[in-house]
């Protein structure tokens, strides 16, 4: 719960008061449906930070060879995902 309070404080103090737009995003996850409960995560995120923009790339398709483990891209996967972000945002 302390992390939730800290995150809310960051949003309030550093973002809202300084007029900085915070955008949270979720990076690609290996076999996202197998290892995550996206519905639960989304409901918690909305309850905790309803006014913060969120971009979900957890289901961004990459081959298995692009992952270092289930929650992290390796160097090659990070290059591909970074290039996608650069060209689309």
N, C-alpha and C positions, 0 to 999 in steps of 0.2 A: 504493500500500500504506500510505502514511502516513495517509491519510484513514481507512482501516479501523482502524488502531491508535488514532487519535484518537477515532473513534466508539466503539470498545470501552471506551476510557478514560472517556469521558463517561458511558456506561452504568454502568460500575463505580463511579466516584467520585461522580458527581452524582445518579445515580438509585438504585442499589442501597444505597449507604451512607446516603443521605438519605431512603430509602424513598419515592421518587418513581416512579410508574409511567409509563414511556415508551411512547407509542404512535406508531409511524411510519405515515404514510399517503401514498398516491400519489394525486395529483389527476388529474382528467380529462386525457386525452391525445388530440389530434386524430388520428383514424384509427389507433388504438392498434396494430392488427395489422400495419399497413403500416410503422410507424416504430419499433416496439420488439420486442425478443425477450423476452417476458414469462417464458418458461420459464427462460431463462438468468438473468434478474434474480432470479426466485424462488429458484433453487438457490443463487445467491451470497448472497442475503439470509439464507436459512436457515443456510448454512454460517458466515456471519459473526456473525449475531445470532439464534441459535435461540430464545432466551427472550424476545425483544421482540415485543410484539403488533404486528400490521401490518394495516392496512385498505387494500384496493386499490380505488380509484375510477377507475382508468385507463380503464375502459370505460363510465363514466358517460355516458349519451347526452345530447348537447347539439347544437344545430344549428351548422353551420359558422360562422355569424355570431357565435358566442360565444367564438371563439378569436382571440387576438392573433397567434399562430404555432403551430407543431405541438406545442410543449411548454407553452404558457401560455394561460390564459384571459384574455379582455379584461375590462373592467369589468362588462359585462352578464353574461358567463358566470360571473364570480366572485360576482356577486350571487345568481344562481340556485343555484350550488353551495353558497354559504354558507347560504342559506335552507334548502336540503335538509339540510345538516348540523345546523343549529339545530333543525329540527323532528324529526329522527330520532335525535339522540344527546344 
